[in-house]
Amino acid sequence: MALRRSVGKLGNDLPSFISRSASSLLHSHATSFDNGNIKLHVCRRLIGYKEVREEEKSKLVGNVFSNVASSYDIMNDLMSAGLHRLWKDRLVSKLNPFPGMKHLDVAGGTGDVAFRVLDSIKSVSRRAIEGTLPEVEEETQIYICDINPKMLSVGKKRAADRGLGEERCLNWVEGDAEKLSFEDDSMDGYTIAFGIRNVTHIEKVLSESYRVLKRGGRFLCLELSHVDTPIFKELYDYYSFSVIPAMGELVAGDRESYQYLVESIRRFPSQEKFARMIGDAGFQKVEYENLVGGVVAIHSGLKL
């Protein structure tokens, strides 16, 4: 059941699993990014730390997603038991796409969100008054922006497999969420799903999203977040730190990348703090919706 909450006190974003089970780290290799630094916990008898300059973070994150691109879809299904599909459906339903809109999906290289936006627009179009449809459909433009070319390649292949390879309204753009190439006040909607926790400067991404949106445009972010129910949190932490990296090693042959993905979730701001950051970027009517007890959250805001 989804639970709508207002901005309140900060949640605890440090996994209790680590404090209770530090010994489990002795036989794993974990990677985490924090405020421009990457910490490498080389786990034998000692835990070592390696500081990496801020400007290197994007390259390191890029390497992670280059490594997982080919197995990204199947791992998403396995890690979430297919629930990520429902979460993305919910995200798009809150966007309320309409024919003729200009929409930007950032960090959406595989096309998952963009395809849903397009399907929703076509569904609305089928119900539109006959005679107005062709012109409105031609005006629809959906931009899929991703910094990683391998993720974009996966998305283009998926589009072709869906018969959308020649779809003129789908535009694939290699670009940085912190430095978008789009004009001011040019988009009706902006979505970012499971991407904002991997950027170097969250504030810059939020500022750019505000800049490119038109007045009345909606910002929506779907992101793995923080569980605050004690018993559920312990189970979720165990699953995250023990099962997901092992799954990544078994299925994708890459334990370290999935260890990073898990740790990046814990380093991401709590729901309340992130909501305040969105408000600080200029958005109004900021709210969030927890799904599955806070495993994921959808944050939204309007540019008014």
Secondary structure, DSSP 8 states (H G I E B T S, - for coil): --EEE-S-S----S-HHHHH-GGGGGG-EEEEEETTEEEEEE-SSS-------HHHHHHHHHHHHHHHGGGHHHHHHHHHTTHHHHHHHHHHHHH---TT-EEEEET-TT-HHHHHHHHHHHHHHHTS-TTSHHHHHHH-EEEEEES-HHHHHHHHHHHHHTT-TT-TTEEEEE-BTTB--S-TT-EEEEEEES-GGGSS-HHHHHHHHHHHEEEEEEEEEEEE-----HHHHHHHHHIIIIIHHHHIIIIIS-HHHHHHHHHHHHHS--HHHHHHHHHHTT-EEEEEEEEGGGTEEEEEEE--
